[in-house]
Amino acid sequence: MKIYDWPTGPYPARVRIALAEKNLQAHAQFVLVDLYKGEHKKPEFLAKNYSGTLPVLELDDGTFIGECTAITEYLDALDGAPTLTGRTPREKGVIHMMSKRAELEVLDAISVYFHHATPGLGPHVEIYQNPEWGFRQRDKALRGMHYFDGILKQQPFIAGEAFTMADITLIGGLIFAGLLSVPVPAGCEALLAWYARMQERPSVKNRITMSEPTKAA
Ligand SMILES: N[C@@H](CCC(=O)N[C@@H](CS)C(=O)NCC(=O)O)C(=O)O
């Protein structure tokens, strides 16, 4: 399989972490798409992913799967032994809910802040910016961090007792926040302790060096 990717990107990180957690990295060929050159908005790429975002998974039969959650669900189902997206209906429901919440309340909010209230990917790519909306989303992300701090005061992982896709999604959010120097709010000790633990996982620690992109898209 191919993964259209930007090695340091917070969303691509989610798929890189999932691949490593499933020990599937040897099966993936990474294809670099240069976000700062706007390659993801070109017609050739939009034909692969209408949303014009990375990462995208291309299967050997030519099927394209965009969206980190969908890609993670695919990878997790490959060996019939899902560990990231839940085994029982209850686990699946809770994990999906918490992962979506980590997207809505932190990761996607930080992404909007990046694209609207900072130079983002540069003037050639950021053709419309609304800084006020960006700063509002930054505030939303900070509120989201408080929410997840409260969750982590009660349980070791985002969706309960085990590491799951929901943890990976929030890791993506904190990676993005870190890249933009948006600090975790004071007092969010449980969130910071969880993040320190997450960064010790080989899948997280080695996510950028796990594989070199092989060629341009
Ligand atoms: N909902 C998408 C979001 C992906 C996303 O925003 N990826 C970033 C890469 S870190 C991107 O492609 N940004 C470019 C842009 O939005 O112009 C997913 O979960 O895969």
The ligand as an SDF file (V2000), in Angstrom:
LIG
                    3D

 20 19  0  0  0  0  0  0  0  0999 V2000
   -9.9500   15.3510    8.3540 N   0  0  0  0  0  0  0  0  0  0  0  0
   -8.6750   15.0870    7.7280 C   0  0  0  0  0  0  0  0  0  0  0  0
   -7.7560   16.2560    7.9810 C   0  0  0  0  0  0  0  0  0  0  0  0
   -6.3880   16.0590    7.3760 C   0  0  0  0  0  0  0  0  0  0  0  0
   -5.5340   17.3270    7.3600 C   0  0  0  0  0  0  0  0  0  0  0  0
   -5.9950   18.4500    7.6620 O   0  0  0  0  0  0  0  0  0  0  0  0
   -4.2590   17.1310    7.0200 N   0  0  0  0  0  0  0  0  0  0  0  0
   -3.3160   18.2090    6.8920 C   0  0  0  0  0  0  0  0  0  0  0  0
   -1.9090   17.6460    6.9370 C   0  0  0  0  0  0  0  0  0  0  0  0
   -1.1450   17.7840    8.5220 S   0  0  0  0  0  0  0  0  0  0  0  0
   -3.4720   18.8480    5.5450 C   0  0  0  0  0  0  0  0  0  0  0  0
   -3.5430   18.1510    4.5540 O   0  0  0  0  0  0  0  0  0  0  0  0
   -3.4870   20.1890    5.5010 N   0  0  0  0  0  0  0  0  0  0  0  0
   -3.4530   20.9140    4.2810 C   0  0  0  0  0  0  0  0  0  0  0  0
   -4.5840   21.8490    4.1090 C   0  0  0  0  0  0  0  0  0  0  0  0
   -5.5830   21.7640    4.8490 O   0  0  0  0  0  0  0  0  0  0  0  0
   -4.4550   22.6890    3.2010 O   0  0  0  0  0  0  0  0  0  0  0  0
   -8.1110   13.7600    8.2470 C   0  0  0  0  0  0  0  0  0  0  0  0
   -8.4200   13.3780    9.3740 O   0  0  0  0  0  0  0  0  0  0  0  0
   -7.3640   13.0730    7.5270 O   0  0  0  0  0  0  0  0  0  0  0  0
  1  2  1  0
  2  3  1  0
  2 18  1  0
  3  4  1  0
  4  5  1  0
  5  6  2  0
  5  7  1  0
  7  8  1  0
  8  9  1  0
  8 11  1  0
  9 10  1  0
 11 12  2  0
 11 13  1  0
 13 14  1  0
 14 15  1  0
 15 16  2  0
 15 17  1  0
 18 19  2  0
 18 20  1  0
M  END
$$$$
